């Protein structure tokens, strides 16, 4: 593959606070730098204190926000005048039985409706939205099976998982 | 596949506000109901006003928060006493050249370090963390190539994409 035009590198460090509240410190290392904390929680359904949005709300905000941002940023770069963009995403998962845990999480699918207001040539608007989808780091992550490397420490000692 | 134990269904509706700020209204329909707004923005690097965290911060908060929540919820269900959980996630993407847009987003990989403090049998703690990974809706979404169905409207008229 070609050398990247730029790299994107973030870390996210989560700490437990309260019953089910997590405080996640985000650090962007490339291509810009910023550090910020965002908290998640659960409502009564899951046994939380409802002090913050749930993780799936953050996840979907990342997906929709990233796509919308790419449409607007790429519109400038491709010189396609865009007056407004609306996105509606419907996301479904199912919980299935697991041999050990209470359930397994399984994604069913994502539907994303994009609604653009623009006086530009519709062919160019459609081309812009397609380019924004290819540029959207979150959507591109969801369309492929990603490598996730895990390590586990228990009381400070590395645990060797059997795989 | 077996009938699901329960369904998870969310919608996320994004509206453009300001230069690159997006206001995303999240609605959980199943298995609990809630509606809430979360805003994303970009810093000066991308041409935003920096009024809110960036989309990738939301995305990673969803990933880390979901996994941590499942560890704590499943710990109760599996009766494994857990005193503390810390998670560190490193996430990398690359931007590669695109024929039309300024770049394509491409995920490189995710590394997730889980650090559990517990007086329980380490085998059971490891089993708990594995079950939590299988139960984590976000991690399970990232490990597979998901179907994403798109529709596009331009000025209110449905656009038929050539595929």
Contacts between the chains, C-beta under 8 A, distances in Angstrom:
chain1	res1	chain2	res2	distance
A	1	B	96	6.7
A	1	B	106	8.0
A	2	B	96	5.8
A	2	B	97	6.1
A	4	B	94	3.7
A	4	B	95	5.7
A	4	B	96	5.9
A	4	B	106	7.9
A	5	B	94	8.0
A	5	B	95	4.5
A	5	B	96	6.5
A	5	B	97	6.4
A	5	B	103	5.2
A	6	B	94	7.7
A	6	B	95	5.0
A	6	B	103	7.7
A	7	B	92	6.8
A	7	B	93	7.5
A	7	B	94	5.8
A	7	B	95	7.7
A	8	B	56	7.1
A	8	B	92	6.7
A	8	B	93	4.0
A	8	B	94	7.1
A	8	B	95	7.0
A	8	B	105	7.8
A	9	B	90	7.5
A	9	B	91	7.4
A	9	B	92	5.2
A	10	B	56	5.7
A	10	B	57	7.2
A	10	B	60	5.8
A	10	B	90	7.7
A	10	B	91	5.0
A	11	B	88	6.6
A	11	B	89	6.6
A	11	B	90	5.2
A	11	B	91	7.4
A	12	B	57	7.8
A	12	B	60	4.0
A	12	B	61	6.5
A	12	B	63	7.1
A	12	B	64	4.6
A	12	B	87	7.9
A	12	B	88	7.5
A	12	B	89	4.5
A	12	B	91	7.1
A	13	B	64	7.7
A	13	B	86	7.4
A	13	B	87	7.2
A	13	B	88	4.9
A	13	B	89	7.6
A	14	B	64	4.3
A	14	B	65	6.5
A	14	B	68	5.0
A	14	B	85	7.9
A	14	B	86	6.8
A	14	B	87	4.3
A	14	B	88	7.7
A	14	B	89	7.8
A	15	B	86	6.0
A	16	B	68	6.6
A	16	B	72	6.9
A	16	B	84	5.9
A	16	B	85	5.2
A	16	B	86	7.6
A	19	B	72	8.0
A	20	B	69	5.7
A	20	B	72	5.9
A	20	B	73	7.1
A	22	B	64	7.1
A	22	B	65	4.7
A	22	B	68	4.7
A	22	B	69	6.7
A	24	B	60	7.4
A	24	B	61	4.6
A	24	B	64	5.1
A	24	B	65	5.9
A	26	B	53	7.0
A	26	B	57	4.3
A	26	B	60	6.2
A	26	B	61	6.7
A	28	B	54	7.2
A	28	B	56	7.5
A	28	B	57	7.4
A	31	B	45	6.7
A	32	B	43	5.7
A	32	B	45	4.1
A	32	B	46	7.8
A	34	B	43	6.4
A	34	B	54	7.6
A	36	B	53	5.5
A	36	B	57	6.3
A	38	B	53	6.2
A	38	B	57	6.4
A	38	B	58	7.2
A	38	B	61	4.5
A	40	B	61	6.3
A	40	B	62	7.7
A	40	B	65	3.4
A	40	B	66	7.9
A	40	B	68	8.0
A	40	B	69	7.0
A	42	B	69	6.2
A	42	B	73	7.9
A	43	B	32	5.8
A	43	B	34	6.4
A	45	B	31	6.7
A	45	B	32	4.1
A	46	B	32	7.8
A	46	B	69	7.1
A	46	B	73	6.0
A	47	B	73	6.9
A	47	B	76	7.5
A	48	B	69	8.0
A	53	B	26	7.0
A	53	B	36	5.6
A	53	B	38	6.2
A	54	B	28	7.2
A	54	B	34	7.6
A	54	B	65	7.8
A	55	B	61	7.2
A	55	B	62	4.8
A	55	B	63	7.7
A	55	B	64	8.0
A	55	B	65	3.7
A	55	B	66	3.7
A	55	B	69	6.0
A	55	B	138	6.5
A	56	B	8	7.1
A	56	B	10	5.7
A	56	B	28	7.5
A	56	B	62	6.4
A	56	B	66	6.8
A	56	B	137	6.3
A	56	B	138	7.3
A	57	B	10	7.2
A	57	B	12	7.8
A	57	B	26	4.3
A	57	B	28	7.4
A	57	B	36	6.3
A	57	B	38	6.4
A	57	B	62	7.6
A	58	B	38	7.2
A	58	B	58	4.7
A	58	B	59	7.3
A	58	B	61	4.3
A	58	B	62	3.8
A	58	B	65	6.3
A	59	B	58	7.3
A	59	B	59	6.2
A	59	B	62	2.8
A	59	B	63	6.9
A	59	B	66	7.0
A	59	B	138	5.2
A	59	B	141	7.9
A	60	B	10	5.8
A	60	B	12	4.0
A	60	B	24	7.4
A	60	B	26	6.2
A	60	B	62	7.5
A	61	B	12	6.5
A	61	B	24	4.6
A	61	B	26	6.6
A	61	B	38	4.5
A	61	B	40	6.3
A	61	B	55	7.2
A	61	B	58	4.3
A	61	B	62	7.8
A	62	B	40	7.7
A	62	B	55	4.8
A	62	B	56	6.4
A	62	B	57	7.6
A	62	B	58	3.8
A	62	B	59	2.8
A	62	B	60	7.5
A	62	B	61	7.8
A	62	B	62	6.0
A	63	B	12	7.1
A	63	B	55	7.7
A	63	B	59	6.9
A	64	B	12	4.7
A	64	B	13	7.8
A	64	B	14	4.3
A	64	B	22	7.1
A	64	B	24	5.1
A	65	B	14	6.5
A	65	B	22	4.7
A	65	B	24	5.9
A	65	B	40	3.4
A	65	B	54	7.8
A	65	B	55	3.7
A	65	B	58	6.2
A	66	B	40	7.9
A	66	B	55	3.7
A	66	B	56	6.8
A	66	B	59	7.0
A	68	B	14	5.0
A	68	B	16	6.6
A	68	B	22	4.7
A	68	B	40	8.0
A	69	B	20	5.7
A	69	B	22	6.7
A	69	B	40	7.0
A	69	B	42	6.2
A	69	B	46	7.1
A	69	B	55	6.0
A	70	B	105	8.0
A	72	B	16	6.9
A	72	B	19	8.0
A	72	B	20	5.9
A	73	B	20	7.1
A	73	B	42	7.9
A	73	B	46	6.1
A	73	B	47	6.9
A	73	B	102	7.9
A	74	B	101	5.3
A	74	B	102	6.3
A	76	B	47	7.4
A	77	B	101	7.3
A	77	B	102	4.7
A	78	B	100	7.4
A	78	B	101	6.9
A	78	B	102	7.9
A	84	B	16	5.9
A	85	B	14	7.9
A	85	B	16	5.2
A	86	B	13	7.4
A	86	B	14	6.8
A	86	B	15	6.0
A	86	B	16	7.6
A	87	B	12	7.8
A	87	B	13	7.2
A	87	B	14	4.3
A	88	B	11	6.6
A	88	B	12	7.5
A	88	B	13	4.9
A	88	B	14	7.7
A	89	B	11	6.6
A	89	B	12	4.5
A	89	B	13	7.7
A	89	B	14	7.8
A	90	B	9	7.5
A	90	B	10	7.8
A	90	B	11	5.3
A	91	B	9	7.4
A	91	B	10	5.0
A	91	B	11	7.4
A	91	B	12	7.1
A	92	B	7	6.8
A	92	B	8	6.7
A	92	B	9	5.1
A	93	B	7	7.5
A	93	B	8	4.0
A	93	B	9	8.0
A	93	B	137	4.8
A	93	B	140	7.9
A	93	B	141	7.5
A	94	B	4	3.7
A	94	B	5	8.0
A	94	B	6	7.7
A	94	B	7	5.8
A	94	B	8	7.1
A	95	B	4	5.7
A	95	B	5	4.5
A	95	B	6	4.9
A	95	B	7	7.6
A	95	B	8	7.0
A	95	B	135	7.8
A	96	B	1	6.7
A	96	B	2	5.8
A	96	B	4	5.9
A	96	B	5	6.5
A	97	B	2	6.1
A	97	B	5	6.4
A	98	B	131	6.3
A	98	B	134	5.8
A	98	B	135	7.0
A	100	B	78	7.3
A	100	B	127	5.9
A	100	B	130	7.5
A	100	B	131	4.8
A	101	B	74	5.3
A	101	B	77	7.3
A	101	B	78	6.9
A	101	B	128	7.9
A	101	B	131	3.1
A	101	B	132	7.0
A	101	B	134	6.2
A	101	B	135	5.2
A	102	B	73	7.9
A	102	B	74	6.3
A	102	B	77	4.7
A	102	B	78	7.9
A	102	B	131	8.0
A	102	B	135	6.9
A	103	B	5	5.1
A	103	B	6	7.7
A	103	B	135	5.8
A	104	B	134	4.6
A	104	B	135	6.1
A	104	B	140	7.2
A	105	B	8	7.8
A	105	B	70	7.9
A	105	B	134	7.1
A	105	B	135	5.3
A	105	B	136	5.8
A	105	B	137	3.9
A	105	B	139	7.8
A	105	B	140	4.5
A	105	B	141	7.9
A	106	B	1	7.9
A	106	B	4	7.9
A	106	B	140	6.1
A	107	B	137	7.1
A	107	B	140	6.3
A	107	B	141	4.4
A	107	B	144	6.9
A	107	B	146	5.5
A	109	B	146	6.7
A	109	B	147	4.7
A	109	B	148	7.5
A	109	B	149	6.8
A	110	B	146	6.0
A	110	B	147	7.2
A	110	B	148	4.8
A	110	B	149	7.2
A	111	B	148	7.7
A	111	B	149	4.7
A	111	B	150	7.9
A	111	B	151	7.7
A	112	B	148	6.2
A	112	B	149	7.2
A	112	B	150	5.3
A	112	B	151	7.7
A	113	B	150	7.6
A	113	B	151	4.7
A	113	B	152	7.9
A	113	B	153	7.2
A	114	B	150	6.8
A	114	B	151	7.2
A	114	B	152	5.1
A	114	B	153	7.3
A	115	B	152	7.8
A	115	B	153	4.5
A	115	B	156	7.6
A	116	B	152	7.2
A	116	B	153	7.1
A	116	B	154	5.4
A	116	B	155	7.6
A	117	B	155	5.9
A	118	B	154	6.6
A	118	B	155	6.9
A	122	B	154	4.8
A	122	B	155	7.9
A	122	B	159	6.6
A	125	B	154	5.1
A	125	B	159	7.9
A	126	B	152	6.2
A	126	B	154	7.0
A	126	B	159	5.4
A	126	B	161	6.6
A	127	B	100	5.9
A	128	B	101	7.9
A	129	B	152	5.6
A	130	B	100	7.5
A	130	B	161	7.5
A	131	B	98	6.4
A	131	B	100	4.8
A	131	B	101	3.1
A	131	B	102	8.0
A	132	B	101	7.0
A	133	B	150	7.1
A	134	B	98	5.8
A	134	B	101	6.1
A	134	B	104	4.6
A	134	B	105	7.2
A	135	B	95	7.8
A	135	B	98	7.0
A	135	B	101	5.2
A	135	B	102	7.0
A	135	B	103	5.8
A	135	B	104	6.1
A	135	B	105	5.3
A	136	B	105	5.8
A	137	B	56	6.3
A	137	B	93	4.8
A	137	B	105	3.8
A	137	B	107	7.1
A	138	B	55	6.5
A	138	B	56	7.2
A	138	B	59	5.2
A	139	B	105	7.8
A	139	B	148	6.5
A	140	B	93	7.9
A	140	B	104	7.2
A	140	B	105	4.6
A	140	B	106	6.1
A	140	B	107	6.2
A	141	B	59	7.9
A	141	B	93	7.5
A	141	B	105	7.9
A	141	B	107	4.4
A	141	B	142	6.4
A	142	B	141	6.4
A	142	B	142	7.5
A	142	B	146	4.7
A	142	B	148	6.3
A	143	B	145	5.9
A	143	B	146	6.4
A	143	B	148	6.1
A	144	B	107	6.9
A	144	B	145	5.2
A	145	B	143	5.9
A	145	B	144	5.2
A	145	B	145	5.2
A	146	B	107	5.5
A	146	B	109	6.7
A	146	B	110	6.1
A	146	B	142	4.8
A	146	B	143	6.4
A	147	B	109	4.7
A	147	B	110	7.2
A	148	B	109	7.5
A	148	B	110	4.8
A	148	B	111	7.7
A	148	B	112	6.2
A	148	B	139	6.5
A	148	B	142	6.2
A	148	B	143	6.2
A	149	B	109	6.8
A	149	B	110	7.2
A	149	B	111	4.7
A	149	B	112	7.2
A	150	B	111	7.9
A	150	B	112	5.3
A	150	B	113	7.6
A	150	B	114	6.8
A	150	B	133	7.1
A	151	B	111	7.7
A	151	B	112	7.7
A	151	B	113	4.7
A	151	B	114	7.2
A	152	B	113	7.9
A	152	B	114	5.1
A	152	B	115	7.8
A	152	B	116	7.2
A	152	B	126	6.2
A	152	B	129	5.6
A	153	B	113	7.3
A	153	B	114	7.3
A	153	B	115	4.5
A	153	B	116	7.1
A	154	B	116	5.4
A	154	B	118	6.6
A	154	B	122	4.8
A	154	B	125	5.1
A	154	B	126	7.0
A	155	B	116	7.6
A	155	B	117	5.9
A	155	B	118	6.9
A	155	B	122	7.9
A	156	B	115	7.7
A	159	B	122	6.5
A	159	B	125	7.9
A	159	B	126	5.4
A	161	B	126	6.5
A	161	B	130	7.5
